[in-house]
């Protein structure tokens, strides 16, 4: 079953679906890139696995420093001093880690497998908190190398990282940063009502750009992930769209032709 949306499906921003879709889409995008690359180029997946501190969903709730409880038979309370209170410990989660898998596409030129272009599909981890600072550091490091950078931001939520200046209108963005044109780059913006665009992906001089059809990659990933059967389109989307777009998306999902 296909998505009811003409382009990006805002229901995929649900944490229940995004991690799986992220991997499906990167695989489909790599396939589309490989199909248009010259024979002396290759597109490979690379990844980094990191353990980061997990933030509980209720982390912002106000918790007491201590609790004063009645001492039970098997209590581990601190002994009371003369006239003092019996203080029971509260069992809290003090240390927790979760695994973050950061995956991207590298385009290399043979025969020496020179790195030419990095293609990033941003995840929520790249757009908030410590993960955003880590990604910005990686982005700056790439900016000082003779490597082109292509970034796709298919998430409405989180902080934008595409440019220091005001972005064009849109819900989703793509950035093409050519190594010989920095600090400037081209930013493409589109809305939830539009198809994903075709995007130029730069290669090494003197080879011309290749054109990659993002909509084809999206359709392939959506079909392989079977998201049309899994998503409940009778509910509003999780993506924090502007009010007018949110209403349109909610109504379109309920009556859209799939």
Residue, then its C-alpha position, 0 to 999 in steps of 0.5 A: x500500500x502506498x502513502x496517501x501523501x504526494x511526497x513525504x509522509x508526516x506520519x513517519x515522524x512517529x518514533x514508532x516508525x521513524x528509526x525503521x524508515x530511516x534505514x529503509x530510506x537510506x538503503x533505497x536512496x543508495x540504490x538510486x544513487x548507484x543507478x546513476x553513478x559513472x562506473x568509476x564511482x561507488x556508493x557505500x553505507x557507513x555507520x557509527x554506533x554510540x552509547x549515549x545517556x538515555x533521557x527518561x520520558x518523565x525526566x522533567x518531573x519534580x522528584x523529591x530529594x528524600x522520602x520519609x516513610x514508615x520503617x518496614x520489616x526488611x527496610x534499609x533505612x538509615x538508623x535514626x538518631x535520638x529524636x530523628x526521623x527514619x529515612x528510607x531510600x528511594x529506588x531510582x534509575x541512576x545510569x541508563x544508556x541507549x544505542x544510537x546508530x548513525x548511518x550515512x552514504x559515502x560516494x567514492x571514486x575509484x581506483x583509489x576510493x577517494x571520498x568525494x561526497x557524503x550524503x546524510x539523512x538527518x535523524x531526531x538525534x541529529x536535531x536536538x540536544x547533545x546529538x545536534x552538537x555532535x552532528x554540527x561538529x561532524x558537519x564543520x569537520x567535513x566543511x574543512x575537507x574537499x568533500x561535498x556534503x548533501x543533507x536531507x532533513x525529512x523531519x519537521x520536528x527538532x532544530x534545523x541545522x541546514x544554514x545560518x541564515x533564514x531558510x526558504x519556506x518549507x516543511x522539508x529541506x535538502x542542502x547541497x554544499x559543494x566543497x569549492x563553493x563554501x561557505x555558501x550552498x544551495x538549499x531546497x525547500x518543499x512542503x508536505x503537499x509536494x512531491x520530494x524533488x529530484x536533487x543534484x549530487x555533485x561528483x569530483x571535477x570534471x564529472x558533472x552532477x548526477x540527478x537523484x529522484x528522491x520521490x522514487x527512493x521514498x516510494x521504494x522505502x515506504x513499500x518495503x517497510x509496509x508502512x501503509x498497513x502499519x500506520x493508523x491514518x485515522x489519527x493525527x500525524x506526529x509531525x509538528x506541522x504548522x496549523x494549516x498544514x497539520x489540518x490539511x495532512x490530517x484530512x488528507x490522510x483520512x480521505x487520501x487515495x491509496 
